[in-house]
Amino acid sequence: MQFKQLYLFAAAAVLAACGGKAPTIVHTSYPTMTISKSNVSIPLKYSATLKGTNDVTIKPQISGQLMEVCITEGQQVKKGDVLFRIDSRDAQLELESAEANLLAAQASESTAKLEFESNTNLFAKGIVSRYVLESSENSYKQAQASVAQYRAIANRARVNLGYCTITAPVTGVIGSIPVFAGDQVNTSTYLTMVSGNAKMYAEFSVSESVLEERAQESASDQGSLADFPDVTFLFKSGTEYSKKGRITSITGTVDRTTGALTCKATFPNPDGALYSGIQGLVVIPIEVNDVMVVPQNAVVRLQNKNLVYKVAADSCAYSAIVTIVGIGSERDLVVTSGIEVGDVIVTDGANNVYEGQRVLF
């Protein structure tokens, strides 16, 4: 009888200690933490596509038969390296003809000059009339114009001959080559692309609000690009590119549909590990100060609510609805409301805690 009374007394004591809830036998205490504020880095991630800083589409400047393809797909080339050769025989004949016409025009110019100079002397002596003098002067000017005309034709023929040899306009990597030696090509034929890959840029869109926040936090009046931290590039596989990049440009206009601005982050590519067209994520680490950070396992998700269990002075746990923000970490979350600095919350095992349970002994 005494044992039964002792048991009832103990049960009543536990019931009173935990706010009248049903007692539960707990053999160990739950780990807890005291809420404080700290500074964290939140990685903002944006979908991006890589492009060479000098991606150049190669097309012929003249029509003709493609005689030689001097490169292969994926080959690294330097500026000035020969890529293609087009049949140059017609262009060579045109140049020779133009140069011959230029020589004939220059000869006619010399003759007209001599005649004009002679008539100038004769006119001074009164031997020829002004009409003869002016006629010879006009002939000389006409001969000079012919020389200029044929010189331009010869220069154009020389340029066309140069177009028969297509060289790399930039240093980079050769893209696909859809043509073969023997094909007839013209000025609209796509030959290949040279991706200038010494540096690559990733193009992505950033919301206007993010840029406004950076401008407000910036020490400069303009919120310059220098105020942005170094960024990283993540491949689709999740692998991080080894070299950091910098945001190098932001468009000056906001897209009315999306409310975003287009940005470009430039990454060094000395080893040629990056290629045009690669898709991935640009990650911008944003520093946030004085926030409450809790481990993810301290947050219990119940339908559309997020709860933490605060430990009261009586060592019992009571739920509190909180607002959380992900920070790209596998371990931590930022809580923006629902708890305060100095609160004690359950961490490990929070999913097993129920309302009013005594969690500390």
Buried (B, 14 or more C-beta within 10 A) or exposed (E): EEEEEEEEEEEEEBEEBBEEBEBEEBEEBBBBBEBEEEEBEBBBBBEBEBBBBBBBEBBBEBBBEBBEBBBEEEBEBEEEBEBBBBBBEBBBEBBEEBBEBBEEBBEBBEEBBEBBEEBEEBBEEEEBEEEBBEBBBEBBEEBBEBBEEBBEBBEEBBEBBBBBBBBBBBBBBBBEBEBEEEEEBEEEBBBBBBBBBBBBBBBBBBBEEBBEBBBEEBEEEEBEEEBBBEBBBBBEEEEBBEBBBBBBEBEEEBEEEEEBBBBBBBBBBEEBEBBBEBEBBBBBBBEBEEBBBBBBBBBBEEEEEBBBBBBBEBBBBBBBEBEBEEBBBEEBBBBEEBBEEEBBBBBEBBEEBEEBBBBBE
